[in-house]
Each structure stands twice: as structure tokens, then as C-alpha cells.
Amino acid sequence: MQRVAPYALAYIYGIAVVLGVMFRGPFVWLPVVLTFVVMPLLDAIAGVSLWNPDPADETLLANQRAYRYITWAWVPFEAAAIGWALWVCLQPGTTWPERIGLAIGVGLMNGVVGITYAHELIHQSNRFERFLGGVLLALATYSHFRVEHVFGHHRHVATPADPATARTGETFYAFFARSVPGQVFSAWQIESERLRRQGSIIATPRNRMLQYGLLMVALYGAIFSTTNGLGIAFFAVQSLVAFGSLEIVNYIEHYGLIRARKSDGRYETVRPAHSWNTGFRMSNWLLINLARHSDHHALASRRFQILRTYDKADAPVLPFGYATMYLLALTPPLWFRVMQPRLHAWKATSVGTTLARAELA
């Protein structure tokens, strides 16, 4: 039976932000060092785990509330940390390098941990957890993700219709420019279609995209009225870093993978072959098993503690943990040097040939 404690590792990001807020100076850059230096090293040291929960234990594990408390407790913690950092940025004694460092550090905390936890919460069946996930997404100015990811990405993943699936040969920066507006447009279409099926007009208070838009206006209006333009800039920058980190993860998870179209025009069922996986312990502890991504697409509501990993014969495997892949994604020449041979090798396998044929179709 696995232990709960390692999955609370993400709170080290909160501690790093708190230290930056308290001591300022070089301490504001602790989340950056944590992301780009410490985590890659810890991933390499901790190594890989391919352990899967015993099917007989899955129900017991899924019902252990301690795993849920990790994600629930993060919501007020993150909100308080963002508010505190914002207040410090407004103080006359805070320098501009400190303000920039705090905004980036808070954004990394929000993107690496906050949105990852939001992703777990918005997939659950109870309203309380979905509400908490919505709060976290609002703190990253990315509320539409709640609609697009659940009802768009999971339906269209690994097809040209999915803006969150990176294409072969596409740099992260080209993907980001296409994916961000594409997901907003997709979310609006999904919500419009839902309302039409219900016989409702689009301009209704029940339109979740309009609700999210009003929420953002209210949130940014409150920040502006209680702070000033500097407060808006801080929140916008940390949000950009946060959802930018999310899009890097999207880029990593499905890069170059595509589903085959069947004779009836529909795409094949999503399989483990359509997500990149990694078994690096540190990545999975920090990101509550997000790196076991194939199983998440097999059953999206599966709690993170019972997500399973797959044999390398069934799913493509990343060469490094997510922190290192994050760095590679930001450096396209290195990304392509590392990933193109692995993508081609995967498509040459008995399972991957289906993907290769799909790409040529």
C-alpha cells in the first residue's frame, strides 16, 4: 500500500513562495530554482517507479480522504500566498527585481501545483470539489479550462480538432500561440452547443463562459480598486506564467501523437498509445500522478492515487521527468533532438504504426 505523505511534496512550492515574500532579495527566485534545478536533480536521484495499485485495493485507496485533503487545503493556502505576495509587491520598499521575481515565483507555484490540483478537482463528480477547482483556475485567469478540458480535450485528444494536442514538428511557442486562443474558442463552442440542446439562447446567465468572463471582470476590478495598475500587472504576470506552465504540460503529454480515423469517419477510441507517460517518482509525487497520463485518459474521474502506469510496449515513455521536459520544451532545438527520434521509434513499433498511418492519412 502506498503512503500519502509523498504527494504533499507540492507544498514545498508554497514554502518557497512564503520564504520569498518574507525575506525578499534572492529568496524571491526560490520557485525558479526549485523548478529548473532542484526538481530535475531530485527526479534523477529518486528514479522511476512502475508500481501499480493492486486492483483489490483500488476502492480502499480511492476512498481515503487524506489524499483529497491535500488538494482541498491547497486552495486557501494558494489564495493567501497570492494575496500576501501581491501586498508585498505594493510596498514602497520592494524593488522591481523583487516584484518580477515574486510574480514569476507565484506563477510557477500556481501553474505547477495550483492548476494541477484544479485539474484533479474539476474531474470529480461532487460539486464541492469542482467548485474548488474553479477557484484555482480563476486564480490563474483560466476558468474556461474547466469546460474545454473536460468536454473538449478528453473528447478530441490526439486529433486535429484538439487545440491542446501538439503536432509533430511544432515548437512549444507555436503551440502556445495556437492552443490558448483555440481552447477559449473551443470552450465557447462547447457551451453554446450545450445551451442550444437545452433550447436556450446563448446570452443567458446559465452560460458558463459568460459567468467566467464576469468573474474575471469582477476579480480584476477588485484588484484594481484595492491596489492599482501595479496590482493588475502582478496578477496578470503570475497568471501568464501559471497557464503557460499548464500549456507546457499539454505540449509534453501528447506531442506528435494522433488517433487513426476509422472507415465511418470517427476516430478510434483513446488508447494508452495517445499519451506520453513517465514513471519518475518525483514528477508523479509533485504532480499527483499527472505523469501517468494514459490512465487518466482511460478514465478521467479516476482519483490520482489509483492511476496506473503502462508498459513501454503499450504507451510511449518520456526520457526524463516533467521538470527536465519543461526545460526542453522551452528550448526547441533540444526538444526536437531528444523527442523526434523517440517519436519516430515509437511510431515504428507494432502499436505505434497505427499512429504513423493516421498521420499520413
Disulfide bonds with the S-S distance in Angstrom:
none
